[in-house]
Amino acid sequence: MAFPGLIRAIGIIHVFVFLLLVFLPSSAGSFAFDYQRIVSGEYWRVISFAALPPVPPGGSPLLSALFMFFAMRITFMFNDGLEEAWGELKASIYVYSVLACMIFAQFLGKNPGGFGGITLYAQLFFAFATLFPRVEFHLFLILPIKVWVLGLISGGILLIGMLQAPGYAPITLLPTLPYLFWASPRLLKWYVTRGQTVARRAKFQQGVLPEGQAFHHCAQCGATDSSHPEREFRVTEEDQELCSKCLD
């Protein structure tokens, strides 16, 4: 089931479909999810809607192509990051699960069209932002912003859109189930560990410490909050405390 470079392959498919839609816009209807046509024999529509690119060609072709180029670069970054953190098998299963939920949501709602690539990319983005929250994106190529902040904003936008259009809630909510299934225990553990760290710090500060003793110790490079006060320290899932430099 492991598909090395699966997310990269999907990104390349989106590029080719994007080029097709640029030169033949009417072909978009051949990819869209249509329940009536599926039961009539056009079975490719069960999955073809996922091939619709996250950047629809429209308006300025040059601007659309530029956005599509950035989307492809980000897709490659998602692929490399998720496969490095999870391995090829787990990353592939995550993509399969999201695609299966997208298809199930379309059949459940029987809504024509299908959001395609943008829905898949959203779930990849949430997983990447959870695994690598300190990575910075540059909005408009200028403004640096942490990826976890963008993840919160994107999640808020999805939630608001779902509340404004309840009829599309299954299409919005069901594809997030693989992410929630994986991320919820992780976020809960982070919250518990953070509370324990706060309690340890409070207990530590109440005691009388010898001069030079430190509260945080990086298990990788040996830095402490005394020797490197400018660094932040976090506890990983393996219960190892690492400084911000080693985390980066």
C-alpha positions in Angstrom: 0.0 0.0 0.0 3.0 2.3 0.3 3.2 4.7 -2.7 6.5 6.6 -2.6 5.9 10.2 -3.7 2.1 9.8 -3.8 1.5 13.4 -2.9 4.0 14.6 -5.5 2.2 12.4 -8.1 -1.1 14.0 -7.2 0.4 17.4 -7.5 1.7 16.6 -11.0 -1.7 15.3 -12.0 -3.2 18.6 -10.9 -0.7 20.5 -13.0 -1.7 18.5 -16.1 -5.4 18.9 -15.5 -4.8 22.7 -14.9 -3.1 22.9 -18.3 -6.0 21.0 -19.9 -8.5 23.4 -18.4 -6.5 26.4 -19.6 -6.8 25.2 -23.2 -10.1 23.4 -23.0 -12.2 24.9 -20.2 -15.3 22.9 -21.1 -13.5 19.7 -20.1 -14.0 20.6 -16.4 -17.5 19.0 -16.6 -16.0 15.6 -17.5 -14.2 15.6 -14.1 -17.0 16.8 -11.9 -18.8 14.5 -9.5 -22.3 13.8 -10.8 -24.3 11.1 -9.1 -26.8 10.6 -11.9 -24.1 10.2 -14.5 -22.2 7.8 -12.2 -25.2 5.4 -11.8 -25.6 5.7 -15.6 -22.2 4.3 -16.2 -19.7 7.2 -16.0 -17.8 5.5 -13.1 -14.7 7.6 -13.4 -16.5 10.5 -11.8 -16.3 8.7 -8.5 -12.6 9.8 -8.2 -12.0 12.2 -11.1 -13.3 15.2 -9.2 -10.3 14.8 -6.9 -8.1 15.6 -10.0 -9.5 19.1 -10.3 -6.6 21.5 -9.3 -6.8 23.6 -6.2 -6.3 26.7 -8.4 -9.0 26.9 -11.1 -7.8 28.6 -14.3 -9.7 31.8 -14.7 -9.1 35.6 -14.9 -5.5 36.3 -15.7 -3.8 33.1 -17.1 -0.4 34.3 -15.9 -1.6 34.9 -12.4 -3.4 31.6 -12.2 -0.2 29.8 -13.5 1.8 31.5 -10.9 -0.5 30.4 -8.1 -0.5 26.9 -9.5 3.3 26.9 -9.5 3.4 27.8 -5.8 0.7 25.2 -5.1 2.9 22.5 -6.7 5.9 23.6 -4.7 4.0 23.5 -1.5 2.6 20.0 -2.5 6.2 18.7 -2.9 7.0 20.2 0.5 4.0 18.4 2.1 5.1 15.1 0.4 8.7 15.3 1.7 7.6 16.5 5.2 4.9 13.9 5.8 7.0 11.0 4.4 9.9 12.0 6.5 7.8 12.2 9.7 5.5 9.2 9.0 7.2 7.1 6.4 5.8 6.2 3.0 3.2 3.7 4.2 1.6 5.9 6.8 1.6 9.0 4.5 0.0 6.9 1.7 -2.7 5.5 4.0 -3.5 9.0 5.2 -4.0 10.2 1.6 -6.1 7.1 0.8 -8.3 7.7 3.9 -8.9 11.4 3.0 -9.8 10.4 -0.6 -12.2 7.7 0.6 -13.9 10.2 3.0 -14.1 12.7 0.1 -15.8 10.2 -2.1 -18.2 9.0 0.7 -19.1 12.7 1.4 -20.0 13.2 -2.3 -22.2 10.2 -2.3 -23.8 11.2 1.0 -24.6 14.6 -0.2 -25.1 13.8 -3.9 -24.0 17.3 -4.6 -22.8 17.9 -8.2 -19.3 19.2 -8.7 -16.9 18.3 -5.9 -14.2 20.5 -4.4 -11.4 18.2 -5.6 -7.9 19.2 -5.0 -8.5 22.1 -2.6 -10.2 19.7 -0.1 -7.3 17.2 -0.3 -4.7 20.0 0.1 -6.5 21.3 3.1 -6.1 18.0 5.0 -2.5 17.7 3.9 -1.9 21.2 5.2 -3.5 20.5 8.6 -1.3 17.4 9.0 1.9 19.3 8.0 1.0 22.3 10.2 0.6 19.9 13.2 3.9 18.1 12.5 6.0 21.1 11.7 4.3 24.1 13.5 7.5 26.2 13.5 7.9 26.3 9.7 7.4 29.8 8.3 5.5 30.7 5.1 5.9 34.1 3.5 2.5 35.6 2.7 2.7 37.7 -0.5 6.4 36.7 -0.5 7.0 39.2 2.3 5.2 38.6 5.5 6.6 35.7 7.6 4.0 33.7 9.5 4.2 30.4 11.3 2.4 27.5 9.6 0.4 26.7 12.8 -1.2 30.1 12.6 -2.2 29.6 9.0 -3.6 26.2 10.1 -5.8 27.8 12.8 -7.0 30.4 10.3 -7.8 27.8 7.7 -9.7 25.7 10.2 -11.7 28.7 11.3 -12.6 29.5 7.7 -13.8 25.9 7.2 -15.9 26.0 10.4 -17.5 29.4 9.4 -18.2 28.1 5.9 -19.8 25.0 7.4 -22.0 27.1 9.7 -23.1 29.4 6.9 -23.9 26.5 4.5 -25.0 23.5 6.6 -26.0 21.6 3.5 -22.3 21.3 2.6 -21.3 20.3 6.1 -20.7 16.6 5.2 -18.4 17.6 2.3 -16.5 19.8 4.6 -16.4 17.7 7.8 -16.0 14.1 6.6 -12.6 14.6 4.8 -11.3 15.9 8.1 -11.9 12.6 10.0 -8.5 11.1 9.2 -6.8 14.2 10.4 -8.9 14.3 13.6 -8.4 10.6 14.2 -4.6 11.1 14.1 -4.3 14.6 15.6 -6.8 14.5 18.5 -4.7 12.2 20.7 -1.5 14.0 19.8 -3.0 17.4 20.7 -4.5 16.0 23.9 -1.1 14.7 24.9 0.5 18.0 24.1 -2.0 19.8 26.3 -1.4 17.4 29.2 2.4 17.6 28.8 2.2 21.4 28.7 0.2 21.5 31.9 2.8 19.2 33.6 5.6 21.4 32.4 3.9 24.5 33.9 3.4 22.6 37.2 7.1 21.6 37.1 8.2 25.1 36.5 6.1 26.5 39.3 7.5 23.8 41.7 11.0 24.5 40.5 10.7 28.3 41.0 9.4 27.8 44.5 12.6 26.0 45.6 15.9 27.5 46.4 18.3 26.6 43.5 22.1 26.6 43.5 23.5 29.3 41.3 23.7 28.1 37.7 21.2 25.3 37.9 18.8 25.2 35.0 15.2 24.1 34.6 15.4 23.0 30.9 18.0 20.7 29.4 18.2 19.9 25.7 18.7 16.2 25.3 20.3 16.6 21.9 22.8 19.5 22.2 22.9 19.9 26.0 21.8 23.6 26.0 19.9 24.9 29.0 17.7 27.9 29.7 20.7 29.3 31.7 23.3 28.9 29.0 20.9 29.9 26.2 18.1 31.9 27.6 17.0 33.1 24.1 15.9 29.5 23.2 12.6 27.8 23.8 12.3 24.2 25.0 9.6 21.6 24.2 9.0 18.0 25.2 8.6 15.7 22.3 6.3 12.6 22.0 9.3 10.5 23.0 9.5 12.5 26.3 12.7 14.1 25.2 13.2 17.8 25.9 14.7 19.7 22.9 15.6 23.3 22.4 14.1 25.4 19.6 17.4 25.1 17.5 17.3 21.3 17.6 13.6 21.3 16.9 14.1 23.4 13.8 
